[in-house]
Amino acid sequence: MNKRKLPAISRRQFLGTAITSTVLTLGGLSVSSAVAATQKRPNILFILTDDLGWGDIGIYGKTYQTPNLDQLAREGTRFTNAYAAQTVCTPTRISFFTGRYPARLPVALQEPLVDSDNVGLPPQHPTIASLLKANGYQTALVGKWHAGFLPNYSPLKSGFDEFFGNYSGAIDYFTHKNESEKLDFYEGEVLVDKPGYATDLYTERAVEFLTRPRNKPFDNAQGEPFYLSLHYNAPHWPWERPEDEELSRTFYSSNDITAGGSKETYAAILKRLDDGVGKVLQALKDSGQADNTIVIFASDNGGEKFSDIGPFQGRKTSLYEGGIRVPTFIRWPGVIQPNQVNNQVLITFDLTATILAATGTSPDPDYPLDGRNLLPVLVGKKPVSPRTLFWRYKSNESGYPSGQLQAAVRSGDWKYLRQGEKEYLFNLANDEGEQTDLKDNNPDVLKRLRNRFEEWNGQVLPYPA
């Protein structure tokens, strides 16, 4: 397929009346007179956490305390039916970067992603970063990338102006070594040995990015708009609190990634994450940019060993609700009303489509989005509507449910689930815990959703043999 390069849209175009028609129309739906008055493109702060369970945020669950995240959720819209695009991290990240189902790219079929120089997010594939960059945005990724390894793949090759973080799926919080016991901490594409607890280092870099002077290319114009992806490694294993540096010296002597830890340790990891988000949001406010910044918070998949998965069953690597239902909220002052709880079903790549719509950024027509723009629902111009979404998972690593295909479809309130040869049918309207299999009483629904899955499955890439 030949990719057509999108022309960069001039900043001056957006600073005049063009921004009103481009950003505010959003498919014919006016968003807010407040935005029209400012005539500014919004900044974007996207915060992605790693293995955070649905109930790990205090406002969702009952186990852990996260006051800063609770406050952020109250200042915007909190979703109760938000899903990750996959039950493990690389495919969900690929989905967010591209705005598409992860199974459209070979890299997202390597679950988990191995360190290889020939598997990654292709630099020529448009991403949310490359599209926003072409549209005049300053782009940065702080934290976990996990979408391919050097020398062929990196955030700098996929639209980000700058990168500070780790390439692999997991690093020690103190030594910053990966599971191969190799240092994995980078400034761009240069390896750096920087002391500190990883969560704190990512917070500090995000604060620095937000508080630096922004370029002002035209008289009386806003500073250059930014898109910052802050991808914390927390609360992903290893189970290390900020005071556990001594533990980190011997942690990788064990190959058991489920070893150790406790709910108390997990609570301390979450607290440092919550404190970090609080500092980032305070920096945004102190810099005078909060009112013109869309803040989106999400997780890449369901929780792990110590997570509060709420009323669900299943965790990471499972297509039960606990493995894919994730906390998600969006704040946009003056546009999205605060203290809203929304039950619209959404998935990771909807967040991509929403960001592009809010910034007046066109997707590449050669790579059509799978996501939907959520803004009409967020501002009350469109009612909540049913969705039909698809998942498919098969690990390529021992220690996981290796070799067994899992499949899932959510269509309205119905949930079709396949694990190997076993099929299930649940009605999530009154059975979010997926306890009652209704397939025998609803054979037509079972057949319809099974067929829908097979139709979708034929349109995406097959798993490697």
TORMI-746071 format. One line per 8 residues: number of its first residue (from 0); for each residue x, y, z of C-alpha. Coordinates in nm, 4 decimals, m for minus. Example, Ala and Ser with C-alpha at 12.3 -4.5 7.8 and 13.67 -1.06 7.14 Angstrom:
<pts>
0	1.2300,m0.4500,0.7800 ~ 1.3670,m0.1060,0.7140;
</pts>
This chain:
<pts>
0	0.0000,0.0000,0.0000 ~ 0.1379,0.3410,m0.0922 ~ 0.1260,0.5879,0.1920 ~ 0.0415,0.9466,0.1051 ~ 0.2335,1.1967,0.3162 ~ 0.0010,1.4361,0.4924 ~ 0.0919,1.8013,0.4408 ~ 0.1744,1.9961,0.7542;
8	m0.1001,2.2486,0.8301 ~ 0.0337,2.5933,0.9076 ~ 0.0041,2.7222,1.2604 ~ m0.1247,3.0574,1.1359 ~ m0.4220,2.8808,0.9762 ~ m0.5260,2.7461,1.3144 ~ m0.4817,3.0752,1.4958 ~ m0.7462,3.2521,1.2904;
16	m1.1022,3.1660,1.2074 ~ m0.9976,2.8323,1.0595 ~ m0.9527,2.6819,1.4034 ~ m1.3143,2.7587,1.4894 ~ m1.4430,2.5590,1.1951 ~ m1.1791,2.2858,1.2109 ~ m1.1639,2.2086,1.5807 ~ m1.5084,2.3065,1.6981;
24	m1.7247,2.1530,1.4305 ~ m1.6206,1.7936,1.5027 ~ m1.8437,1.6303,1.2498 ~ m2.1071,1.9039,1.2550 ~ m2.1423,1.9192,1.6329 ~ m2.0427,2.2416,1.8080 ~ m1.8424,2.1596,2.1183 ~ m1.8203,2.4703,2.3304;
32	m1.8515,2.8451,2.3000 ~ m1.5734,2.8665,2.5574 ~ m1.3291,2.7094,2.3149 ~ m1.4542,2.9298,2.0357 ~ m1.3737,3.2352,2.2441 ~ m1.0132,3.1291,2.2995 ~ m0.9486,3.0089,1.9433 ~ m0.6726,2.7842,2.0716;
40	m0.5929,2.4288,1.9890 ~ m0.5937,2.2281,2.3096 ~ m0.2796,2.0742,2.4477 ~ m0.2918,1.7004,2.5132 ~ m0.1687,1.5194,2.8245 ~ m0.2244,1.1452,2.7921 ~ m0.1416,0.9425,3.1035 ~ m0.1148,0.5667,3.0579;
48	m0.0493,0.3305,3.3467 ~ 0.0865,m0.0226,3.3306 ~ m0.1212,m0.3179,3.4591 ~ m0.3537,m0.0945,3.6607 ~ m0.6707,m0.2804,3.7565 ~ m1.0227,m0.1391,3.7225 ~ m1.0625,m0.0930,4.0974 ~ m0.7110,0.0264,4.1814;
56	m0.8249,0.3892,4.1607 ~ m1.0007,0.4841,4.4815 ~ m1.3027,0.6330,4.3067 ~ m1.3589,0.2989,4.1292 ~ m1.2619,0.0529,4.4012 ~ m1.2459,0.0018,4.7754 ~ m0.8940,m0.1234,4.8384 ~ m0.6466,0.1568,4.7596;
64	m0.6276,0.5321,4.8179 ~ m0.5497,0.7574,4.5179 ~ m0.6672,1.1107,4.6079 ~ m0.5048,1.2933,4.3155 ~ m0.6435,1.0555,4.0565 ~ m0.9839,1.0660,4.2264 ~ m0.9809,1.4446,4.2003 ~ m0.8832,1.4322,3.8326;
72	m1.1713,1.1911,3.7663 ~ m1.4164,1.4220,3.9437 ~ m1.3026,1.7177,3.7344 ~ m1.4164,1.5511,3.4141 ~ m1.6010,1.2425,3.2922 ~ m1.5332,0.9001,3.4419 ~ m1.6203,0.5987,3.2266 ~ m1.7515,0.2739,3.3720;
80	m1.7407,0.0695,3.0498 ~ m1.3930,0.1491,2.9190 ~ m1.1825,m0.1294,2.7712 ~ m0.8214,m0.1851,2.6802 ~ m0.7658,m0.2985,2.3232 ~ m0.5880,m0.6068,2.4543 ~ m0.5245,m0.7899,2.7789 ~ m0.1470,m0.7352,2.7584;
88	0.0489,m0.4186,2.7056 ~ 0.2222,m0.4031,2.3645 ~ m0.0946,m0.4537,2.1553 ~ m0.2825,m0.1885,2.3534 ~ 0.0006,0.0601,2.3028 ~ 0.0088,m0.0163,1.9304 ~ m0.3665,0.0374,1.9240 ~ m0.3385,0.3776,2.0889;
96	m0.0500,0.4911,1.8699 ~ m0.2294,0.3905,1.5486 ~ m0.5986,0.4342,1.6399 ~ m0.6683,0.0843,1.5066 ~ m0.7219,m0.2717,1.6197 ~ m0.3823,m0.4080,1.7277 ~ m0.4233,m0.7203,1.5131 ~ m0.3800,m0.5058,1.2015;
104	m0.0022,m0.4988,1.2628 ~ 0.2432,m0.7896,1.3029 ~ 0.4101,m0.6284,1.6051 ~ 0.0887,m0.6623,1.8055 ~ 0.0780,m1.0381,1.7443 ~ 0.4022,m1.0898,1.9376 ~ 0.2492,m1.1215,2.2812 ~ 0.4619,m1.0493,2.4780;
112	0.6983,m0.8552,2.2514 ~ 1.0473,m1.0044,2.2301 ~ 1.3683,m0.8049,2.1923 ~ 1.4202,m0.8249,1.8184 ~ 1.5384,m0.5800,1.5561 ~ 1.2757,m0.6906,1.3020 ~ 0.9512,m0.6655,1.5014 ~ 0.8107,m0.3271,1.5962;
120	0.5856,m0.0370,1.5034 ~ 0.6909,0.0457,1.1452 ~ 0.8303,0.4008,1.1248 ~ 0.6346,0.4597,0.8050 ~ 0.3011,0.3857,0.9741 ~ 0.1220,0.7075,1.0785 ~ 0.0800,0.7469,1.4520 ~ m0.0997,0.9891,1.6765;
128	0.2390,1.1512,1.7348 ~ 0.3320,1.1848,1.3671 ~ m0.0115,1.3212,1.2770 ~ m0.0090,1.5776,1.5575 ~ 0.3500,1.6720,1.4770 ~ 0.2532,1.7399,1.1155 ~ m0.0225,1.9583,1.2566 ~ 0.2168,2.1827,1.4477;
136	0.2270,2.0044,1.7835 ~ 0.5367,1.9498,1.9933 ~ 0.5360,1.5774,2.0758 ~ 0.7017,1.3907,2.3619 ~ 0.6884,1.0450,2.5172 ~ 0.7985,0.9999,2.8766 ~ 0.8005,0.6465,3.0160 ~ 0.7419,0.3043,2.8654;
144	0.7478,0.2590,2.4856 ~ 0.7375,m0.1231,2.4351 ~ 0.6586,m0.0995,2.0647 ~ 0.9875,m0.2172,1.9190 ~ 1.3585,m0.2019,1.9875 ~ 1.6577,m0.0169,1.8504 ~ 1.8071,0.0200,1.6017 ~ 1.5010,m0.0067,1.3763;
152	1.2216,0.1114,1.6068 ~ 1.1881,0.3938,1.8538 ~ 0.9531,0.6780,1.9523 ~ 1.1759,0.9207,1.7591 ~ 1.1123,0.7184,1.4425 ~ 0.7341,0.7261,1.5000 ~ 0.6584,1.0946,1.5369 ~ 0.7849,1.1913,1.8814;
160	1.0214,1.4870,1.9004 ~ 1.1703,1.3568,2.2231 ~ 1.1718,1.0457,2.4396 ~ 1.2816,0.9676,2.7932 ~ 1.2117,0.6201,2.9204 ~ 1.2401,0.2452,2.8697 ~ 1.1981,0.0396,2.5547 ~ 1.1146,m0.2985,2.7075;
168	0.8095,m0.4274,2.8908 ~ 0.9437,m0.4123,3.2448 ~ 1.2370,m0.2523,3.4266 ~ 1.3557,m0.2575,3.7826 ~ 1.2401,0.0642,3.9500 ~ 1.5933,0.1461,4.0768 ~ 1.8536,m0.0185,3.8525 ~ 1.6408,0.0349,3.5407;
176	1.7497,m0.3024,3.4101 ~ 1.5113,m0.5162,3.2064 ~ 1.4337,m0.8847,3.2515 ~ 1.7596,m0.9697,3.0716 ~ 1.9408,m0.7685,3.3405 ~ 2.0472,m0.5075,3.0861 ~ 2.0185,m0.1347,3.1449 ~ 1.7083,m0.0045,2.9651;
184	1.6840,0.3693,3.0243 ~ 1.7142,0.6126,2.7354 ~ 1.7323,0.9770,2.6451 ~ 1.6034,0.9551,2.2894 ~ 1.8083,0.6705,2.1459 ~ 2.1050,0.7141,2.3825 ~ 2.1423,0.4829,2.6812 ~ 2.1695,0.6717,3.0122;
192	2.2415,0.5525,3.3656 ~ 2.0365,0.7880,3.5798 ~ 1.9774,0.7118,3.9478 ~ 1.6310,0.7281,4.0971 ~ 1.2972,0.5520,4.1350 ~ 1.1526,0.5205,3.7842 ~ 0.8105,0.6606,3.8747 ~ 0.9768,0.9727,4.0201;
200	1.2079,1.0167,3.7217 ~ 0.9138,1.0057,3.4824 ~ 0.7218,1.2535,3.6940 ~ 1.0186,1.4904,3.7061 ~ 1.0692,1.4800,3.3301 ~ 0.6978,1.5386,3.2649 ~ 0.7015,1.8390,3.4990 ~ 1.0073,1.9776,3.3222;
208	0.8420,1.9360,2.9846 ~ 0.5230,2.1099,3.0952 ~ 0.6982,2.4066,3.2564 ~ 0.9508,2.4869,2.9853 ~ 0.8838,2.7938,2.7655 ~ 0.6756,2.7183,2.4579 ~ 0.7630,2.8679,2.1204 ~ 0.5394,3.1549,2.0106;
216	0.5766,3.1790,1.6331 ~ 0.3362,3.4693,1.5780 ~ 0.2565,3.7901,1.7600 ~ m0.0184,3.7496,2.0205 ~ m0.0363,3.3786,1.9477 ~ m0.0507,3.0953,2.1960 ~ 0.2660,2.9005,2.2535 ~ 0.3287,2.5960,2.0412;
224	0.0682,2.3365,2.1450 ~ 0.1988,2.0132,2.2903 ~ 0.1119,1.6477,2.3084 ~ 0.2735,1.4682,2.6005 ~ 0.2304,1.0932,2.6450 ~ 0.3240,1.0075,3.0032 ~ 0.3448,0.6288,3.0184 ~ 0.4257,0.5273,3.3734;
232	0.5758,0.1827,3.4296 ~ 0.3818,0.1683,3.7582 ~ 0.2215,m0.0361,3.8988 ~ 0.3813,m0.3106,3.6845 ~ 0.5989,m0.5745,3.8504 ~ 0.8617,m0.5816,4.0104 ~ 0.6967,m0.5189,4.3457 ~ 0.9297,m0.2450,4.4744;
240	0.8312,0.0441,4.6963 ~ 1.0254,0.3718,4.6844 ~ 1.2162,0.2562,4.9944 ~ 1.3072,m0.0880,4.8510 ~ 1.6321,m0.0006,4.6752 ~ 1.8174,m0.2720,4.8652 ~ 1.5748,m0.5306,4.7265 ~ 1.6452,m0.4212,4.3708;
248	2.0073,m0.5392,4.3919 ~ 1.9011,m0.9030,4.4076 ~ 1.5550,m0.8981,4.2542 ~ 1.6423,m1.0473,3.9175 ~ 1.8050,m1.3516,4.0737 ~ 1.4526,m1.4954,4.0619 ~ 1.2899,m1.5740,3.7290 ~ 0.9444,m1.5872,3.8878;
256	0.7788,m1.2581,3.8011 ~ 0.4922,m1.3351,4.0373 ~ 0.7214,m1.3813,4.3371 ~ 0.7210,m1.1477,4.6337 ~ 0.5159,m0.8404,4.6924 ~ 0.2088,m0.7748,4.9044 ~ m0.0963,m0.5537,4.9049 ~ 0.0976,m0.3112,5.1266;
264	0.3807,m0.2948,4.8746 ~ 0.1345,m0.2494,4.5901 ~ m0.0385,0.0304,4.7822 ~ 0.2974,0.2078,4.8185 ~ 0.3646,0.1747,4.4433 ~ 0.0205,0.3184,4.3703 ~ 0.0709,0.6024,4.6177 ~ 0.3914,0.7104,4.4444;
272	0.2089,0.6952,4.1107 ~ m0.0761,0.9032,4.2500 ~ 0.1676,1.1536,4.4036 ~ 0.3416,1.1821,4.0682 ~ 0.0213,1.2525,3.8794 ~ m0.0601,1.5156,4.1415 ~ 0.2729,1.6896,4.0798 ~ 0.2247,1.6787,3.7034;
280	m0.1240,1.8284,3.7264 ~ 0.0000,2.0981,3.9648 ~ 0.2774,2.1882,3.7200 ~ 0.0198,2.2097,3.4431 ~ m0.1868,2.4458,3.6561 ~ 0.1068,2.6585,3.7714 ~ 0.2219,2.7034,3.4117 ~ m0.1177,2.8470,3.3169;
288	m0.1946,2.5716,3.0684 ~ m0.4488,2.3593,3.2552 ~ m0.7582,2.5308,3.1150 ~ m0.6455,2.4613,2.7595 ~ m0.5246,2.1044,2.8096 ~ m0.7188,1.7831,2.7602 ~ m0.6072,1.5295,3.0196 ~ m0.6848,1.1629,2.9539;
296	m0.6066,0.8839,3.1986 ~ m0.6206,0.5108,3.1187 ~ m0.4548,0.1722,3.1748 ~ m0.3049,m0.0590,2.9135 ~ m0.4811,m0.3743,3.0410 ~ m0.6379,m0.5278,3.3469 ~ m0.4639,m0.5637,3.6797 ~ m0.2086,m0.8159,3.7992;
304	m0.1490,m1.0076,4.1186 ~ m0.2483,m0.7480,4.3812 ~ m0.4982,m0.5429,4.1807 ~ m0.8509,m0.4624,4.2864 ~ m1.0453,m0.5879,3.9854 ~ m1.3772,m0.4711,4.1239 ~ m1.6840,m0.6866,4.0527 ~ m1.5131,m0.8760,3.7712;
312	m1.3223,m1.1984,3.7304 ~ m0.9990,m1.2474,3.5389 ~ m0.6786,m1.0471,3.5328 ~ m0.4091,m0.9569,3.2828 ~ m0.3827,m1.2202,3.0021 ~ m0.7545,m1.3064,3.0382 ~ m1.0409,m1.1846,2.8212 ~ m1.2782,m1.1953,3.1147;
320	m1.3792,m0.8417,3.2128 ~ m1.1086,m0.8151,3.4772 ~ m0.8408,m0.8535,3.2107 ~ m0.9681,m0.5820,2.9758 ~ m1.2007,m0.3429,3.1663 ~ m0.9882,m0.0451,3.2787 ~ m1.0271,0.2872,3.4614 ~ m1.0550,0.5758,3.2151;
328	m1.1413,0.9428,3.2548 ~ m1.1149,1.2625,3.0528 ~ m1.0912,1.6246,3.1689 ~ m1.1278,1.9299,2.9426 ~ m1.2112,2.2452,3.1411 ~ m1.4886,2.4555,2.9922 ~ m1.5855,2.1862,2.7430 ~ m1.6532,1.8679,2.9401;
336	m1.8646,1.9199,3.2485 ~ m1.7104,1.7969,3.5761 ~ m1.8495,1.5260,3.8028 ~ m1.9853,1.3163,3.5187 ~ m2.0098,0.9371,3.5135 ~ m2.0681,0.7893,3.1702 ~ m2.1520,0.4288,3.0800 ~ m2.0642,0.4617,2.7104;
344	m1.8697,0.1540,2.5977 ~ m1.5319,0.2600,2.4610 ~ m1.1964,0.1075,2.3749 ~ m0.8376,0.2325,2.3615 ~ m0.8400,0.3421,1.9990 ~ m1.1456,0.5619,2.0615 ~ m0.9146,0.7818,2.2688 ~ m0.6916,0.8254,1.9636;
352	m0.9852,0.9264,1.7452 ~ m1.1053,1.1688,2.0124 ~ m0.7678,1.3404,2.0441 ~ m0.7373,1.3809,1.6679 ~ m1.0881,1.5267,1.6466 ~ m1.0331,1.7669,1.9355 ~ m0.7132,1.9003,1.7790 ~ m0.8518,1.9271,1.4261;
360	m0.6051,1.6662,1.3025 ~ m0.6993,1.4489,1.0069 ~ m0.6150,1.0780,1.0085 ~ m0.4260,0.9340,0.7163 ~ m0.6853,0.8046,0.4655 ~ m0.4593,0.5110,0.3787 ~ m0.4831,0.3915,0.7386 ~ m0.8462,0.4437,0.8417;
368	m0.9171,0.4597,1.2130 ~ m1.1153,0.1919,1.3915 ~ m1.1898,0.4300,1.6770 ~ m1.4849,0.6635,1.7329 ~ m1.4676,1.0268,1.8377 ~ m1.6170,1.0416,2.1880 ~ m1.6603,1.4195,2.2056 ~ m2.0257,1.4288,2.0928;
376	m2.1128,1.1918,2.3784 ~ m1.8931,1.3784,2.6247 ~ m2.0621,1.7125,2.5608 ~ m2.4149,1.5717,2.5494 ~ m2.4715,1.6213,2.1789 ~ m2.5113,1.2501,2.1185 ~ m2.6623,0.9831,2.3448 ~ m2.4801,0.6787,2.4720;
384	m2.5009,0.4100,2.2037 ~ m2.4260,0.0355,2.1870 ~ m2.0923,m0.0824,2.0507 ~ m1.9648,m0.4050,1.9028 ~ m1.5991,m0.4640,1.9926 ~ m1.3626,m0.7541,1.9375 ~ m1.0637,m0.9091,2.1143 ~ m0.8345,m1.1993,2.0403;
392	m0.5402,m1.3201,2.2457 ~ m0.2820,m1.5974,2.2250 ~ 0.0496,m1.5765,2.4060 ~ 0.3769,m1.6737,2.2446 ~ 0.5558,m1.7212,2.5769 ~ 0.5631,m2.0043,2.8267 ~ 0.4166,m1.9210,3.1631 ~ 0.1062,m1.7679,3.0095;
400	m0.1962,m1.9528,2.8652 ~ 0.0358,m2.0279,2.5757 ~ m0.1086,m2.1664,2.2568 ~ m0.4710,m2.1342,2.3651 ~ m0.6722,m1.8849,2.1662 ~ m0.9079,m1.6617,2.3578 ~ m1.1735,m1.4650,2.1715 ~ m1.4300,m1.2135,2.2906;
408	m1.7039,m0.9923,2.1502 ~ m1.9010,m0.7288,2.3341 ~ m2.2176,m0.6306,2.1469 ~ m2.4541,m0.4146,2.3451 ~ m2.4886,m0.5899,2.6807 ~ m2.4004,m0.9320,2.5403 ~ m2.0514,m1.0759,2.5862 ~ m1.9307,m1.3752,2.3854;
416	m1.6210,m1.5445,2.5238 ~ m1.4211,m1.8346,2.3835 ~ m1.1353,m2.0022,2.5677 ~ m0.9853,m2.2761,2.3578 ~ m1.2804,m2.4943,2.2597 ~ m1.5124,m2.3669,2.5334 ~ m1.7701,m2.0977,2.4569 ~ m1.9658,m1.8762,2.6951;
424	m2.2363,m1.6138,2.6664 ~ m2.2960,m1.3520,2.9344 ~ m2.5313,m1.0590,2.9759 ~ m2.3228,m0.7838,3.1337 ~ m2.6259,m0.5718,3.2148 ~ m2.6937,m0.7877,3.5194 ~ m2.3889,m1.0144,3.5355 ~ m2.0685,m0.8089,3.5205;
432	m1.8907,m1.0866,3.7071 ~ m1.9642,m1.3280,3.4180 ~ m2.0982,m1.5993,3.6479 ~ m2.4000,m1.7212,3.4505 ~ m2.3478,m1.8795,3.1101 ~ m2.6566,m1.8127,2.8965 ~ m2.5558,m1.9802,2.5719 ~ m2.7990,m2.2711,2.6023;
440	m3.0966,m2.0366,2.6468 ~ m2.9875,m1.7970,2.3719 ~ m2.8487,m2.0043,2.0836 ~ m2.9312,m1.7386,1.8239 ~ m2.7322,m1.4731,2.0108 ~ m2.4420,m1.7147,2.0531 ~ m2.4381,m1.7943,1.6820 ~ m2.4681,m1.4282,1.5818;
448	m2.1750,m1.3171,1.7983 ~ m1.9631,m1.6166,1.7030 ~ m2.0206,m1.5306,1.3370 ~ m1.9434,m1.1636,1.4002 ~ m1.6138,m1.2617,1.5564 ~ m1.5208,m1.4898,1.2678 ~ m1.6043,m1.2164,1.0188 ~ m1.3824,m0.9684,1.2046;
456	m1.1120,m1.2285,1.2548 ~ m1.0929,m1.2756,0.8795 ~ m1.0204,m0.9057,0.8316 ~ m0.7158,m0.8866,1.0587 ~ m0.3794,m1.0595,1.0551 ~ m0.3588,m1.4248,1.1605 ~ m0.1356,m1.5274,1.4470 ~ 0.2034,m1.6645,1.3351;
464	0.1973,m2.0409,1.2950;
</pts>
